[in-house]
């Protein structure tokens, strides 16, 4: 158990819909990263938040957005969903230093029908 | 652009045999380098990491990796593989200047024969 929790574990929805994925980092960790893992794209970094502020952006679509709240949990919002958005979405948490280990959550499997 | 290459998509070894998984990166300076393992249906777990100093890094579960600057490589090794090592292995690189974006390789799936 990494100490990072993600909800829900599975999500099935239809094209055009909007969903929210939630991540609670390890106690004391300030940084949250979001990743998308799919068969054709592999593991892609989406976005990083540090203590409530966006710190780095990767291959995140404009239809996707994220935020980190004062209690440090984070939400990833995916809208106007397409079939190709079906993937595993991971969050990872990290301490204050960039050299601290990233701990991954168990992931949310999103299926868009 | 920075990139990470894992040339072997699948590798099969017999239990007890040695293992080497290859990783090459493309980056101007020395990046931070990582190896992660992912078991089916699980998140990623860090095996080891390299930032600086001794180029031979020891990790968990008996794994080690060697950073070779001249070859831009960070290969993962284990002297004797166990059946429980069957999983997918990812090499990752992080920029060490500016934003700390992680770039992952495409992964190597390891199969272990009894």
Boltz contact constraints between the chains, C-beta under 6 A:
constraints:
  - contact:
      token1: [A, 42]
      token2: [B, 106]
      max_distance: 6.0
  - contact:
      token1: [A, 43]
      token2: [B, 104]
      max_distance: 6.0
  - contact:
      token1: [A, 45]
      token2: [B, 101]
      max_distance: 6.0
  - contact:
      token1: [A, 45]
      token2: [B, 102]
      max_distance: 6.0
  - contact:
      token1: [A, 56]
      token2: [B, 99]
      max_distance: 6.0
  - contact:
      token1: [A, 56]
      token2: [B, 101]
      max_distance: 6.0
  - contact:
      token1: [A, 58]
      token2: [B, 101]
      max_distance: 6.0
  - contact:
      token1: [A, 90]
      token2: [B, 43]
      max_distance: 6.0
  - contact:
      token1: [A, 98]
      token2: [B, 100]
      max_distance: 6.0
  - contact:
      token1: [A, 99]
      token2: [B, 51]
      max_distance: 6.0
  - contact:
      token1: [A, 101]
      token2: [B, 46]
      max_distance: 6.0
  - contact:
      token1: [A, 104]
      token2: [B, 43]
      max_distance: 6.0
  - contact:
      token1: [A, 104]
      token2: [B, 44]
      max_distance: 6.0
  - contact:
      token1: [A, 105]
      token2: [B, 43]
      max_distance: 6.0
  - contact:
      token1: [A, 106]
      token2: [B, 43]
      max_distance: 6.0
  - contact:
      token1: [A, 107]
      token2: [B, 43]
      max_distance: 6.0
